[in-house]
Amino acid sequence: MLLDIPATIAQLEGLLVDTVRISRLSGAPIDPDTGEPVREIVYEGQGALLSTHGQITATQMTGVDWAGESAAWYQLLTPLTAPVAEPGDQVEVIGAADTTSVAVGRLWYAEARTQASTWEVVRVTRLDEQGGSVGAML
């Protein structure tokens, strides 16, 4: 079975219904007002946050296991036009299409660089929720 890459990209991007923000440590000193490290926004736009259950649901909807297996409980999906996330980048859902979403305002960290693939149809980044092992190191 041949995969229609452009159709799959369009189908998956249609599932990116939330607004996400990715920020990265800027290298600037600590913000004197907050005492927090200074971060710069590297992406703000279309995205989706999927738990392992959400990945299974999306696979059932599209008929393709495009996310594959992952040890991460959460994965961030962004369009191919979004920048590649780096380890330690902070991810926040700033707007959710679902008004009952509990994701808005929660923080995650990229565990590793955005996954690479020969046939990329959406950017997939493994996440660790703040307070997890990656968040504890930052």
CORDA-V788993 format. One record per pair of residues at least 24 apart in sequence whose ideal C-beta (glycine too) atoms are under 6 Angstrom apart, sorted by the first residue. I is the first residue (numbers start at 1). J is the second residue. D is the distance in Angstrom with one decimal. If there is no record, write none. Layout:
I	J	D
I	J	D
This chain:
8	121	4.8
9	121	4.9
11	62	5.7
12	121	5.5
12	122	4.5
13	79	5.4
15	48	5.9
16	46	4.5
16	47	5.4
16	48	4.8
16	77	5.9
17	97	3.8
18	47	5.7
18	48	5.6
18	93	5.4
18	96	5.0
18	97	5.9
19	94	5.2
19	95	3.6
20	47	3.4
20	93	5.6
21	92	4.9
21	94	5.1
22	85	5.8
22	89	5.3
22	91	5.5
23	90	4.9
24	89	5.0
42	83	5.4
43	82	5.0
43	83	5.4
46	79	5.8
47	78	4.6
48	77	4.5
49	76	5.9
49	93	5.6
49	103	5.3
50	75	5.1
66	121	5.8
67	124	5.9
70	126	5.7
72	126	3.6
72	127	6.0
74	108	6.0
74	127	4.2
75	124	5.5
75	126	5.9
76	125	4.4
76	127	5.5
77	122	5.1
78	123	4.4
82	123	5.5
84	113	6.0
84	114	4.3
85	110	4.3
85	114	4.8
85	125	4.4
86	113	6.0
87	112	5.5
88	138	5.8
91	127	6.0
109	134	4.3
109	135	5.1
